[in-house]
Amino acid sequence: MPAHGPSQPDTEGPRPGSVTLPLHTLHHSLSDPSLESMNVLNEASRQYPDAISFAAGRPYEELFDIAQVHRHLEEFCRYLEADRGWHPAQARRAIFQYGRTKGIVHNLVAATLAQDERMRVDPEVIVMTIGCQEGLFLVARALRTDARGVALAVAPTYVGFAGAARLAELPVLPLRAGPESIGLDDLVRTVRRARKVGLRPRACYLVPDLANPLGIGLSVLTRRALLAAAAECDLLILDDNPFGLFSLLSERPPTLKALDSERRVIHLGSFAQTAFPGARVGYVIADQALSADGGAGLLADRPAAIKSMITVNISSPTGQIETALTCRTAQYAPAAELPGRLRGTLTTMAGDPDRPLSALTRFPEPGSRTGAPGTTAPPGNGTWGGAG
């Protein structure tokens, strides 16, 4: 008689006669230990839920309210019917059925970016993604044409980009860090050296605000100089912006995309930090035109085509709805108030209102304690965590 209850996992290894796959027969990226980084960060947060985590980027949980999801579902349906003029059957279909691959809240995201980031983009160039992490992979896969293609990034860089690029077989050339996270002279030299040996540099990836793991950002002057250097080198810029709203400056600098007059910047964003990570809502802005016989449309259409073969469309209804309501009602702190609120939070965490904020943004020594007893800072991981 079979035992009742769930079966126990087999921890004694493979049984005689069962299939065993040598690791080297799988994709080469799966042998890279860095691919486990995300799991390590999330597992540390799971084991120490009461610790203040500087590993994965996790919002404050006391703001979470399950009842809000149901209220937002109803509000989103009212928005579709009243503001968009949809029939109730259309709204119901949008919630429950397969949807538009690029997502259905792109208009609201465009409006939010215009208000908070001074970025005015056509909603049609926005691709909604399963968190920013999917967006990183989609863009890396789209840019990788052959073995000559490479990307560039300041070393050390965000492990999520490095991992996505490795899965897409897009090698990443390291750049030396400068006083503001990127050394522009080294960028130009690296591109020239790469082209001399037959490589094809496609894009430079960076996090302009509170870069992970360096924890520093770019001034407006450096942002403009970077755009000029990218034009000189004929490079795209991958502008990853998970923390732009949390700037500690009295006036937040514009995003690289807001300064982009040549459509050289591909902007990546996420609502993981400003709403909640469980919704898994990110986005890519790719407004570059494509050329081909008969016309080829927009770059945004290509990551969307890749997405249609991986995750089909955006995640669960709650993800889109939570994002829509976050955009539409500004239920969280207005962008202008966030720097002051963040300063208050950081000084409270420091336990001393007079303690300088710089004390909270130093790199932890490998093995140093950062939260609950027994937690450590993973080597190479800085103050700010995943982009989501």
C-alpha positions in Angstrom: 0.0 0.0 0.0 1.5 3.4 -0.9 2.3 5.7 1.9 0.0 8.7 2.5 1.2 12.3 2.4 3.8 13.9 0.2 6.7 11.9 -1.1 10.1 12.6 0.4 12.8 13.9 -1.8 15.5 11.4 -2.8 18.7 12.7 -1.2 20.8 9.5 -1.7 21.8 10.3 -5.3 20.7 8.6 -8.5 19.3 5.1 -8.4 21.0 2.3 -10.4 20.0 2.5 -14.0 18.6 6.1 -13.8 19.8 8.8 -16.2 22.7 11.0 -15.1 23.6 14.0 -17.2 27.2 15.3 -17.1 27.1 19.0 -16.4 29.4 19.8 -19.3 26.7 18.5 -21.7 24.4 21.4 -20.7 24.8 25.0 -21.8 28.2 26.3 -20.8 26.6 29.2 -18.8 25.1 26.8 -16.3 28.6 26.0 -15.0 29.1 29.7 -13.9 28.6 30.0 -10.2 27.5 33.6 -10.6 24.1 32.3 -11.9 23.4 31.3 -8.3 23.8 34.8 -7.0 20.1 35.7 -7.1 19.1 32.5 -5.3 21.7 33.3 -2.6 20.4 36.8 -2.0 16.8 35.7 -1.8 17.6 32.8 0.4 19.5 35.0 2.8 16.4 37.3 3.0 14.1 34.3 3.5 16.2 32.9 6.4 16.4 36.3 8.2 13.0 38.0 7.4 13.4 40.5 10.2 16.8 41.7 9.1 17.2 45.0 7.2 18.6 43.6 4.0 21.2 45.3 1.9 21.4 42.3 -0.4 18.4 41.9 -2.6 16.5 45.2 -3.2 13.4 44.5 -1.1 10.8 47.2 -0.3 9.5 47.7 3.3 6.9 45.0 3.9 4.8 46.9 6.4 3.3 48.8 3.5 2.0 45.5 1.9 -1.8 44.9 2.2 -3.4 41.9 0.4 -6.7 43.7 0.3 -5.2 46.4 -1.9 -4.8 43.9 -4.7 -8.6 43.3 -4.8 -9.3 47.0 -4.6 -6.9 47.7 -7.4 -8.4 44.9 -9.6 -11.8 46.6 -9.3 -10.3 50.1 -9.9 -8.4 48.9 -12.9 -11.5 47.5 -14.5 -13.3 50.8 -13.8 -10.4 52.6 -15.5 -10.6 50.3 -18.6 -14.4 50.9 -18.8 -14.6 54.6 -17.9 -11.4 56.1 -19.2 -10.6 53.7 -22.1 -14.2 53.2 -23.1 -14.0 49.4 -23.0 -17.0 47.1 -22.7 -17.1 45.1 -19.4 -16.5 42.0 -21.5 -13.3 43.5 -23.0 -12.0 44.4 -19.6 -12.8 40.9 -18.3 -11.0 39.4 -21.3 -7.9 41.6 -20.7 -7.7 40.4 -17.1 -8.1 36.6 -17.8 -6.9 35.9 -21.3 -3.6 36.0 -23.0 -2.8 39.6 -23.7 -0.8 41.9 -25.8 2.9 40.8 -25.7 4.1 44.3 -25.0 1.7 44.6 -22.1 -1.5 46.6 -21.5 -0.4 49.4 -19.1 2.2 50.9 -21.5 0.1 54.1 -21.7 0.1 54.6 -18.0 3.8 53.8 -17.7 4.5 56.4 -20.4 2.5 59.0 -18.5 4.3 58.2 -15.2 7.7 58.5 -16.9 6.7 61.9 -18.3 5.7 63.1 -14.9 8.4 61.6 -12.7 11.4 61.3 -15.0 10.8 64.1 -17.6 10.9 61.3 -20.3 8.4 61.7 -23.1 8.2 58.5 -25.1 5.6 56.9 -27.4 3.8 54.1 -25.5 4.4 51.9 -28.5 8.2 51.7 -27.8 7.6 50.4 -24.2 7.8 46.6 -23.7 6.4 45.4 -20.3 8.5 42.6 -18.9 8.5 40.0 -16.1 10.7 42.3 -13.9 13.6 44.2 -15.3 15.6 40.9 -15.3 13.7 39.6 -18.2 14.2 42.9 -20.0 18.0 42.6 -19.6 17.9 39.2 -21.2 15.6 40.2 -24.1 17.8 43.2 -25.0 21.1 41.1 -24.7 19.6 38.4 -26.9 18.4 41.0 -29.5 21.8 42.6 -29.7 23.8 39.4 -30.0 24.1 38.8 -33.7 27.2 36.6 -33.9 30.4 35.7 -32.0 31.9 39.1 -32.7 29.3 40.9 -30.7 30.2 42.2 -27.2 28.8 44.5 -24.5 30.8 46.7 -22.1 30.2 47.4 -18.4 32.1 48.9 -15.4 33.7 46.2 -13.3 32.3 45.1 -11.0 28.9 45.3 -12.5 25.4 44.2 -11.6 25.4 40.4 -11.5 21.9 40.3 -13.1 23.2 41.9 -16.3 26.3 39.7 -16.3 24.2 36.6 -16.0 21.6 37.7 -18.6 24.4 38.5 -21.1 26.1 35.1 -20.4 22.8 33.3 -21.1 22.5 35.3 -24.3 26.1 34.5 -25.2 27.0 38.1 -25.3 30.4 38.6 -23.7 30.9 41.6 -21.5 34.2 43.5 -21.7 35.1 45.1 -18.3 35.7 48.9 -18.0 37.7 50.5 -15.2 35.6 52.4 -12.7 36.2 56.2 -12.5 35.2 58.7 -9.7 31.6 58.5 -11.0 31.5 54.8 -11.7 32.5 55.0 -15.4 35.8 56.1 -16.9 35.0 57.6 -20.3 38.6 57.5 -21.5 38.8 53.8 -20.8 35.4 53.3 -22.5 36.8 54.8 -25.8 40.1 52.9 -25.5 38.3 49.6 -24.9 36.0 50.1 -27.8 38.9 50.9 -30.1 40.9 47.9 -28.9 37.9 45.6 -29.4 37.4 46.7 -32.9 41.1 46.2 -33.8 40.8 42.6 -33.0 37.6 42.1 -35.0 35.0 42.4 -32.2 31.8 44.4 -32.5 31.0 46.4 -29.4 27.2 46.8 -29.3 26.3 48.6 -26.1 27.6 49.9 -22.7 25.5 48.9 -19.6 25.4 50.9 -16.5 23.2 52.0 -13.5 23.5 55.8 -13.4 22.0 56.2 -9.9 23.2 54.3 -6.9 25.0 51.9 -9.1 25.1 48.2 -8.0 27.5 47.3 -6.5 29.6 50.5 -6.6 26.9 52.6 -4.9 27.8 55.8 -6.8 26.1 57.8 -9.5 26.7 60.1 -12.5 26.5 63.8 -12.4 24.5 65.6 -15.2 27.8 66.7 -16.7 29.1 63.1 -16.8 25.8 61.9 -18.3 26.1 64.3 -21.1 29.8 63.4 -21.7 28.8 59.7 -21.7 26.2 60.3 -24.4 28.9 62.2 -26.4 31.4 59.3 -26.0 28.7 56.8 -27.0 28.1 58.8 -30.2 31.8 59.0 -30.9 32.1 55.2 -30.5 28.7 54.4 -32.2 27.5 52.5 -29.1 24.1 52.0 -27.6 23.7 52.7 -23.9 21.7 50.3 -21.7 20.4 52.7 -19.0 19.2 50.5 -16.0 17.2 52.7 -13.6 15.9 50.8 -10.6 16.8 53.4 -8.0 16.4 56.8 -9.8 13.5 57.8 -7.6 15.6 57.2 -4.4 18.3 59.8 -5.1 19.6 61.6 -2.0 20.3 64.7 -4.0 18.1 67.8 -3.5 17.3 67.7 -7.2 17.3 64.4 -9.0 19.4 64.3 -12.1 17.6 63.5 -15.4 17.9 59.9 -16.7 20.2 59.2 -19.6 17.1 58.6 -21.7 15.7 62.0 -20.8 18.9 63.5 -22.1 19.0 61.3 -25.2 18.5 63.3 -28.4 19.8 60.6 -30.8 17.8 57.6 -29.6 21.0 56.0 -28.5 19.7 54.9 -25.1 17.7 51.8 -24.3 16.1 52.4 -20.9 15.3 49.6 -18.5 13.1 50.1 -15.4 11.2 48.2 -12.8 8.4 48.7 -10.3 10.0 46.1 -7.9 11.3 48.8 -5.6 8.5 51.4 -5.9 5.6 49.0 -5.8 6.4 45.4 -4.9 8.7 42.8 -6.4 6.1 40.0 -6.3 4.2 41.6 -9.2 7.3 41.1 -11.4 6.7 44.2 -13.5 9.5 45.8 -15.4 9.8 47.6 -18.8 12.1 48.3 -21.7 12.0 51.5 -23.7 13.6 50.8 -27.1 12.6 53.6 -29.5 15.4 53.0 -32.0 14.3 52.7 -35.7 15.3 49.6 -37.6 16.2 49.6 -41.3 15.6 46.8 -43.7 14.2 46.2 -47.2 10.6 47.4 -47.0 11.1 48.9 -43.6 11.6 47.1 -40.3 9.8 49.2 -37.7 11.1 49.7 -34.1 13.7 48.0 -32.0 11.0 47.5 -29.3 9.2 45.0 -31.6 12.2 42.6 -31.5 12.5 42.1 -27.8 8.7 41.7 -27.8 9.1 39.0 -30.5 11.6 37.1 -28.3 9.3 37.6 -25.3 6.4 36.0 -27.2 8.4 32.8 -27.4 9.5 32.8 -23.7 6.8 34.2 -21.4 4.2 35.0 -24.1 3.0 38.2 -22.4 3.2 40.1 -19.1 2.7 38.1 -15.8 -0.5 37.7 -13.7 -3.3 40.4 -13.7 -2.2 41.6 -10.3 1.2 42.6 -11.7 -0.3 44.8 -14.4 -3.0 46.1 -12.2 -0.7 47.0 -9.3 1.5 48.9 -11.8 -1.4 50.6 -13.4 -2.7 51.8 -10.1 0.7 52.8 -8.9 1.1 54.9 -12.0 -2.5 56.3 -12.1 -3.1 57.2 -8.4 0.4 57.9 -7.2 -0.6 56.0 -4.0 3.0 55.9 -2.9 5.1 58.9 -2.1 5.3 61.5 -4.9 8.7 61.5 -6.6 9.5 65.0 -5.1 9.1 63.7 -1.6 11.2 60.5 -1.9 14.7 62.0 -1.2 13.5 63.5 2.1 11.7 60.3 3.2 14.7 58.2 2.2 17.0 60.4 4.3 14.8 59.9 7.3 14.7 56.1 6.8 18.5 55.9 6.4 19.2 58.0 9.5 16.7 55.9 11.5 18.4 52.7 10.3 21.8 54.2 11.3 20.4 54.7 14.8 21.7 58.2 15.0 20.1 61.2 13.2 23.4 63.0 13.1 25.4 60.2 11.6 26.5 61.1 8.1 24.8 59.2 5.3 28.2 58.3 3.8 28.6 55.9 6.7 25.8 53.8 5.3 27.2 53.7 1.7 30.6 52.3 2.4 31.4 48.9 1.1 31.0 46.1 3.7 34.1 44.0 4.2 33.7 40.4 3.0 32.3 38.4 5.9 31.2 41.5 7.9 27.8 41.4 9.6 25.1 43.4 7.9 21.9 42.4 9.5 20.7 39.6 11.8 23.4 37.5 13.7 24.9 35.1 11.2 24.2 37.1 8.1 27.2 38.3 6.0 27.7 40.5 3.1 28.4 38.4 0.0 31.8 39.3 -1.5 31.4 41.8 -4.3 27.9 42.8 -3.4 27.5 46.5 -2.5 25.0 48.5 -0.7 22.1 48.2 -3.2 20.7 44.9 -4.4 18.9 43.5 -7.4 17.3 45.6 -10.1 14.2 43.3 -10.0 
